[in-house]
């Protein structure tokens, strides 16, 4: 069966019944969204002290192929397996964006027999969180233009407006537009552009905020523009916007509760991309899960050079989280891809390509164990076309660098197929606790923070930026000396060039732009030609998605 057919045939338990039983919460602490979706009311929950929290497991991956390598599927499978072995486990995932759902991926709720359900709801509108984030973002944009139209008492320079409108769709046509055409009644004409919702600062703030009070404080700090005469930053609080924005997010900030196919609890909340944003689910969901479970399994987007680095250096730093282990997902097809095989021929056995492509997996493993200083298990996510010879080849390669390879068949068998992986993870965790390391210190110069990521994680020899960008880096570094760095970079390569596979060394990371996300609390550095608004492919997944006469969604995968 297809992923969606498996999901639609699942034996789901009503979420209020399941949550009360598994999370030991009352009905008053749950906000139902139909029979199989709910939110946890943060204001009514009693949180455990941090020293009683469960153990946090991160699922990351090697650099992906265009189709993705199964981090979500592995996260679900590992969580189900830990529960099968009798360990109280909650998984924490990001919410899928409509952009990739209708673009290339077609869905992001896991796959095969390792899925979260209701799959169609999670992949489409879910509980409306992304719509709320989009609305809060665009309310601020409307208030900026409205203020200028009614006299501009803050002396906003329209040419300096850095805050963009957003939409949760891949729509390249609105990357750069002109607003206010059609006469005086429509405001002042100016250049503008759209980002995708998951790249917005509101999304980052939403995922890093720990309470409504913290949310409002962060929203108020957003820098939207600069004044004409004094070049002073204009923030959302100058426009009195943070209260109304927070009001739009008051329900969204509560973590979403759903279930896996095996009726285990999953928190699916927040969804910044890892290539253009910080790539982790919400702090509120993760911390809530840690206060309720023995083990929490979460994932960070794309390869470990992006998602895992930002998880460590941004999320863990901001929320004082203590990850204990990383599961590094590898696939035979991704190794062949990084060994030079065309994506149309990845289903053919090719041991030479696996050997050539192993440098990519090896670099990610070294980053996790040497830079982040965390134990790592390499999960070989099994695909039906993988041959026994290819699996043995990869196992030997992983062992040759001192790694622990575990073949896992959770896509095919659900939690049962990941029990060996779960058992190894549990045994390593029992030997802990472990203390992770950051890639750079908080007090380092901004240029040195970027250089540390580029040289230590990406394998670059240096970084370069035009004089104009270097001046902005100097300015932001002085204004926000403690901010971590969020690098927007292609997910397809360690370099800033998506065509360079494997593990390139001594390349130069070219910085093309920089902006400050003062509310989120980090500096965004754009490398190469990275776009913050993706486009649709020639044949988008949207062409296969439909609804039948009975109201059932078809074509999601």
ZALO-567640 format. One record per residue (C-alpha): x, y, z; residue in three letters. Coordinates in pm, whole numbers, padded with zeros to 5 digits, always signed. Last residue first. Layout:
XYZAla/...
***
This chain:
+00301+01044-00016Unk/-00014+01249-00072Unk/-00203+01141-00384Unk/-00549+01092-00236Unk/-00754+01287+00019Unk/-01089+01130+00104Unk/-01404+01344+00071Unk/-01637+01070-00051Unk/-01624+01197-00410Unk/-01245+01175-00413Unk/-00993+01445-00319Unk/-00678+01512-00519Unk/-00298+01533-00500Unk/-00105+01420-00809Unk/-00060+01761-00976Unk/+00030+01913-00639Unk/+00346+01700-00638Unk/+00493+01956-00876Unk/+00609+01861-01229Unk/+00853+02133-01339Unk/+00954+02195-00977Unk/+00791+02464-00760Unk/+00993+02760-00636Unk/+01154+02829-00299Unk/+01124+03163-00112Unk/+01420+03225+00122Unk/+01654+03159-00171Unk/+02016+03043-00125Unk/+02245+03178-00398Unk/+02569+03148-00202Unk/+02554+03169+00175Unk/+02291+03371+00362Unk/+02381+03460+00720Unk/+02091+03500+00964Unk/+02198+03646+01300Unk/+02020+03506+01607Unk/+01787+03601+01891Unk/+01448+03512+01749Unk/+01329+03865+01822Unk/+01648+04026+01695Unk/+01651+03835+01367Unk/+01943+04020+01212Unk/+02021+04008+00843Unk/+02314+03898+00631Unk/+02372+03861+00257Unk/+02588+03691-00006Unk/+02838+03505+00209Unk/+03069+03284+00002Unk/+03200+02976+00181Unk/+03537+02900+00024Unk/+03633+02540-00049Unk/+03922+02373+00132Unk/+03758+02030+00141Unk/+03456+01885-00039Unk/+03269+01604+00137Unk/+03066+01413-00123Unk/+02868+01622-00369Unk/+02927+01965-00524Unk/+02623+02059-00734Unk/+02443+02238-00449Unk/+02723+02502-00427Unk/+02741+02659-00079Unk/+02965+02374+00034Unk/+02871+02079+00256Unk/+02626+01991-00019Unk/+02260+01929-00096Unk/+02114+02124+00194Unk/+02197+02457+00033Unk/+02281+02728+00283Unk/+02107+02971+00518Unk/+02346+03000+00813Unk/+02190+03072+01152Unk/+02451+03231+01379Unk/+02440+03270+01757Unk/+02376+03611+01918Unk/+02596+03720+02209Unk/+02756+04025+02044Unk/+02428+04176+01918Unk/+02497+04542+01837Unk/+02872+04499+01778Unk/+02830+04185+01568Unk/+02543+04346+01378Unk/+02760+04641+01276Unk/+03063+04431+01186Unk/+02847+04193+00984Unk/+02685+04488+00807Unk/+03029+04621+00717Unk/+03132+04279+00592Unk/+02819+04268+00374Unk/+02909+04596+00200Unk/+03272+04486+00160Unk/+03163+04168-00021Unk/+03191+03843+00180Unk/+03439+03556+00197Unk/+03483+03255+00424Unk/+03784+03030+00462Unk/+03924+02678+00422Unk/+03583+02511+00415Unk/+03525+02166+00565Unk/+03154+02237+00629Unk/+03154+02166+01004Unk/+03486+02295+01144Unk/+03576+02540+00867Unk/+03237+02690+00780Unk/+03091+02670+01130Unk/+03401+02827+01285Unk/+03419+03091+01012Unk/+03064+03205+01087Unk/+03142+03235+01457Unk/+03475+03406+01377Unk/+03299+03673+01169Unk/+03056+03733+01456Unk/+03339+03779+01710Unk/+03333+03509+01978Unk/+03142+03573+02301Unk/+02892+03289+02257Unk/+03165+03030+02204Unk/+03180+02830+01880Unk/+03089+02478+01764Unk/+02912+02402+02090Unk/+02995+02096+02297Unk/+02767+01822+02430Unk/+02785+01668+02776Unk/+02696+01301+02813Unk/+02511+01124+03093Unk/+02585+00848+03016Unk/+02642+00469+03003Unk/+02267+00402+03010Unk/+02233+00619+02700Unk/+02459+00381+02507Unk/+02248+00080+02604Unk/+01921+00257+02518Unk/+02045+00360+02173Unk/+02160+00002+02102Unk/+01821-00139+02208Unk/+01632+00118+02003Unk/+01831+00034+01690Unk/+01770-00338+01740Unk/+01401-00265+01796Unk/+01371-00064+01472Unk/+01190-00320+01254Unk/+00941-00399+01530Unk/+00861-00028+01559Unk/+00724-00019+01205Unk/+00789-00322+00985Unk/+00858-00191+00634Unk/+00954+00170+00707Unk/+01103+00053+01040Unk/+01355-00176+00870Unk/+01673-00071+01053Unk/+02030-00181+00983Unk/+02246-00064+01273Unk/+02599+00069+01218Unk/+02816+00161+01520Unk/+03108+00383+01422Unk/+03481+00341+01476Unk/+03577+00480+01135Unk/+03618+00132+00980Unk/+03293+00018+01144Unk/+03099+00261+00925Unk/+03273+00130+00612Unk/+03208-00230+00713Unk/+02837-00164+00761Unk/+02822+00016+00426Unk/+02968-00278+00236Unk/+02745-00526+00420Unk/+02438-00320+00321Unk/+02550-00299-00042Unk/+02612-00674-00061Unk/+02269-00748+00085Unk/+02107-00536-00186Unk/+01906-00217-00124Unk/+01603-00196-00356Unk/+01352-00228-00068Unk/+01502+00062+00123Unk/+01661+00021+00467Unk/+01749+00322+00681Unk/+02105+00241+00789Unk/+02105+00403+01133Unk/+02451+00523+01236Unk/+02467+00555+01616Unk/+02644+00860+01758Unk/+02780+00957+02097Unk/+02807+01334+02140Unk/+03111+01564+02138Unk/+02941+01825+01914Unk/+03268+01881+01726Unk/+03437+01542+01747Unk/+03147+01291+01762Unk/+02886+01481+01564Unk/+03127+01643+01317Unk/+03313+01316+01262Unk/+02988+01136+01181Unk/+02889+01408+00935Unk/+03229+01386+00765Unk/+03208+01006+00747Unk/+02864+01018+00588Unk/+02994+01244+00311Unk/+03319+01051+00264Unk/+03107+00737+00215Unk/+03015+00853-00136Unk/+03321+00697-00302Unk/+03277+00363-00124Unk/+02905+00359-00200Unk/+02980+00448-00563Unk/+03215+00150-00592Unk/+02954-00083-00442Unk/+02697-00002-00711Unk/+02372-00200-00712Unk/+02105-00024-00920Unk/+01821+00169-00751Unk/+02017+00498-00754Unk/+02007+00515-01134Unk/+01764+00804-01190Unk/+01939+01015-00922Unk/+02263+01008-01123Unk/+02547+00831-00942Unk/+02845+01042-00835Unk/+02948+00883-00506Unk/+02732+01137-00323Unk/+02430+00985-00499Unk/+02555+00633-00422Unk/+02579+00723-00054Unk/+02231+00877-00066Unk/+02094+00558-00228Unk/+02242+00333+00040Unk/+02078+00540+00310Unk/+02220+00701+00620Unk/+02045+00838+00928Unk/+02269+00963+01210Unk/+02113+00892+01549Unk/+02256+01147+01789Unk/+02287+01098+02165Unk/+02247+01276+02499Unk/+02097+01614+02411Unk/+02102+01860+02704Unk/+01869+02155+02644Unk/+01950+02497+02789Unk/+01667+02660+02590Unk/+01867+02916+02391Unk/+02188+02714+02368Unk/+02004+02392+02284Unk/+01803+02568+02013Unk/+02079+02776+01853Unk/+02419+02602+01861Unk/+02304+02243+01910Unk/+01985+02233+01700Unk/+02149+02467+01450Unk/+02440+02227+01403Unk/+02206+01926+01392Unk/+01980+02080+01129Unk/+02248+02219+00896Unk/+02573+02020+00885Unk/+02379+01724+01030Unk/+02189+01693+00704Unk/+01829+01801+00639Unk/+01606+01912+00926Unk/+01636+01838+01295Unk/+01460+01541+01451Unk/+01329+01460+01797Unk/+01318+01151+02016Unk/+01223+01210+02379Unk/+01295+00940+02637Unk/+01171+00888+02992Unk/+00862+01094+02918Unk/+00649+01375+03064Unk/+00884+01662+03147Unk/+01095+01596+02839Unk/+00778+01611+02628Unk/+00689+01956+02762Unk/+01046+02075+02698Unk/+01037+01952+02338Unk/+00691+02088+02262Unk/+00760+02429+02416Unk/+01100+02450+02245Unk/+00926+02417+01912Unk/+01044+02189+01631Unk/+01387+02244+01479Unk/+01524+02361+01142Unk/+01692+02693+01221Unk/+01596+02878+00901Unk/+01696+02871+00533Unk/+01835+02516+00497Unk/+01682+02390+00822Unk/+01322+02482+00737Unk/+01122+02616+01031Unk/+00827+02395+01135Unk/+00643+02438+01461Unk/+00470+02160+01653Unk/+00413+01788+01609Unk/+00408+01622+01953Unk/+00375+01245+01908Unk/+00219+00994+02147Unk/+00221+00623+02066Unk/-00075+00454+01900Unk/+00126+00217+01681Unk/+00046+00419+01366Unk/+00187+00717+01554Unk/-00027+00958+01749Unk/-00124+01327+01764Unk/-00071+01610+02013Unk/-00010+01968+01901Unk/+00184+02198+02136Unk/+00012+02522+02254Unk/+00169+02822+02077Unk/-00099+02809+01806Unk/-00379+02901+02044Unk/-00240+03242+02145Unk/-00075+03309+01807Unk/-00321+03568+01673Unk/-00324+03735+02014Unk/+00056+03743+02005Unk/+00042+03949+01686Unk/-00215+04184+01838Unk/+00005+04243+02142Unk/+00331+04269+01948Unk/+00219+04543+01708Unk/+00254+04866+01906Unk/+00436+05011+01601Unk/+00745+05096+01807Unk/+00709+04744+01956Unk/+00751+04594+01609Unk/+01093+04755+01592Unk/+01246+05052+01413Unk/+01626+05052+01421Unk/+01800+05392+01420Unk/+01937+05526+01092Unk/+01930+05878+01243Unk/+01769+06070+00959Unk/+01579+05807+00759Unk/+01477+05564+01033Unk/+01549+05192+01000Unk/+01323+04895+00922Unk/+01139+04593+01068Unk/+01356+04498+01363Unk/+01168+04236+01565Unk/+01208+04309+01938Unk/+00833+04330+02010Unk/+00780+03977+01884Unk/+01041+03848+02132Unk/+00873+04010+02431Unk/+00531+03892+02318Unk/+00651+03531+02283Unk/+00829+03541+02620Unk/+00505+03644+02791Unk/+00310+03383+02591Unk/+00557+03120+02710Unk/+00881+02945+02610Unk/+00945+03114+02277Unk/+01198+02940+02048Unk/+00960+02781+01796Unk/+00725+03080+01768Unk/+01024+03314+01743Unk/+01164+03112+01451Unk/+00823+03105+01280Unk/+00783+03481+01333Unk/+01131+03532+01188Unk/+01003+03388+00863Unk/+01161+03096+00677Unk/+00870+02857+00743Unk/+00626+03114+00607Unk/+00793+03124+00263Unk/+00943+03467+00198Unk/+00762+03737+00003Unk/+00905+04055-00147Unk/+00881+04432-00137Unk/+00978+04733-00348Unk/+00788+05050-00277Unk/+00485+05244-00396Unk/+00329+05460-00124Unk/-00025+05385-00012Unk/-00323+05254-00208Unk/-00530+05573-00194Unk/-00239+05765-00349Unk/-00263+05585-00683Unk/-00271+05240-00837Unk/+00056+05087-00721Unk/+00125+05040-00351Unk/+00354+04740-00360Unk/+00626+04633-00604Unk/+00736+04267-00614Unk/+01038+04045-00557Unk/+01007+03686-00438Unk/+00641+03689-00548Unk/+00679+03488-00870Unk/+00886+03219-00695Unk/+00581+03076-00518Unk/+00650+02770-00304Unk/+00365+02804-00056Unk/+00323+02904+00307Unk/+00294+03277+00234Unk/+00507+03554+00379Unk/+00539+03934+00385Unk/+00885+04075+00434Unk/+01058+04270+00712Unk/+01374+04449+00600Unk/+01231+04794+00535Unk/+01527+05020+00455Unk/+01400+05172+00132Unk/+01077+05278+00307Unk/+01285+05491+00550Unk/+01070+05501+00861Unk/+01045+05851+01013Unk/+00863+05717+01322Unk/+00580+05966+01268Unk/+00521+05824+00919Unk/+00222+06044+00831Unk/-00063+05800+00783Unk/+00071+05607+00481Unk/+00399+05525+00654Unk/+00214+05380+00953Unk/-00016+05178+00725Unk/+00283+05033+00541Unk/+00437+04909+00867Unk/+00103+04796+01010Unk/+00033+04583+00702Unk/+00371+04412+00736Unk/+00302+04344+01105Unk/-00035+04192+01016Unk/+00143+03987+00751Unk/+00358+03812+01009Unk/+00072+03749+01251Unk/-00141+03611+00966Unk/+00133+03380+00840Unk/+00196+03252+01193Unk/-00177+03189+01242Unk/-00198+03010+00908Unk/+00103+02802+01007Unk/-00064+02698+01332Unk/-00397+02607+01169Unk/-00453+02281+01356Unk/-00348+02056+01063Unk/-00396+02254+00739Unk/-00233+02000+00502Unk/+00036+01749+00596Unk/-00090+01693+00951Unk/-00449+01659+00829Unk/-00360+01404+00561Unk/-00144+01197+00796Unk/-00394+01163+01079Unk/-00154+01023+01188Unk/+00219+00998+01246Unk/+00405+00747+01033Unk/+00647+00458+01059Unk/+00465+00178+00876Unk/+00546+00318+00531Unk/+00642+00683+00560Unk/+00691+00974+00794Unk/+00462+01275+00828Unk/+00633+01491+00566Unk/+00418+01494+00254Unk/+00436+01545-00125Unk/+00814+01584-00112Unk/+00863+01781-00434Unk/+00629+02082-00443Unk/+00275+02053-00308Unk/+00391+01906+00023Unk/+00717+02100-00015Unk/+00538+02438+00010Unk/+00248+02325+00232Unk/+00493+02308+00520Unk/+00504+01999+00740Unk/+00488+02043+01119Unk/+00812+01968+01298Unk/+00851+01654+01505Unk/+00876+01555+01871Unk/+00852+01186+01965Unk/+00744+01073+02310Unk/+00886+00767+02487Unk/+00794+00571+02801Unk/+01028+00272+02770Unk/+00871-00075+02756Unk/+01059-00226+02463Unk/+00764-00152+02234Unk/+00784+00213+02347Unk/+01148+00229+02242Unk/+01052+00073+01909Unk/+00771+00323+01845Unk/+01006+00613+01914Unk/+01275+00463+01690Unk/+01026+00412+01407Unk/+00885+00764+01441Unk/+01228+00925+01438Unk/+01338+00698+01153Unk/+01039+00796+00937Unk/+01102+01162+01019Unk/+01471+01130+00929Unk/+01390+00939+00611Unk/+01652+01018+00345Unk/+01506+01305+00147Unk/+01387+01298-00217Unk/+01644+01545-00360Unk/+01927+01333-00213Unk/+02026+01418+00139Unk/+02348+01518+00316Unk/+02390+01268+00601Unk/+02122+01258+00866Unk/+01990+01379+01201Unk/+01783+01221+01477Unk/+01840+01379+01819Unk/+01777+01191+02144Unk/+01684+01376+02465Unk/+01675+01190+02795Unk/+01382+01250+03031Unk/+01358+01542+03270Unk/+01389+01505+03647Unk/+01680+01750+03681Unk/+01482+01993+03469Unk/+01206+02031+03727Unk/+00877+01875+03614Unk/+00621+02104+03457Unk/+00259+02124+03574Unk/+00038+02197+03277Unk/-00249+02446+03292Unk/-00092+02740+03105Unk/+00060+02514+02842Unk/-00278+02380+02727Unk/-00192+02071+02527Unk/-00340+02070+02179Unk/-00552+01803+02016Unk/-00589+01596+01702Unk/-00764+01261+01647Unk/-01130+01321+01720Unk/-01166+01686+01614Unk/-00933+01962+01730Unk/-00956+01896+02103Unk/-00791+02128+02361Unk/-00642+01917+02638Unk/-00562+02027+02993Unk/-00930+02020+03091Unk/-00947+01654+02986Unk/-00691+01577+03253Unk/-00332+01474+03189Unk/-00159+01144+03260Unk/+00037+01159+02932Unk/-00038+00804+02815Unk/-00394+00754+02943Unk/-00521+01111+02915Unk/-00349+01146+02578Unk/-00501+00827+02435Unk/-00858+00905+02540Unk/-00835+01266+02421Unk/-00671+01148+02097Unk/-00942+00903+01995Unk/-00746+00582+01919Unk/-00643+00523+01558Unk/-00651+00183+01388Unk/-00471+00282+01071Unk/-00632+00219+00729Unk/-00600+00585+00624Unk/-00230+00591+00718Unk/-00148+00276+00520Unk/-00338+00411+00219Unk/-00154+00745+00253Unk/+00184+00578+00258Unk/+00101+00362-00045Unk/+00000+00000+00000Unk/
***
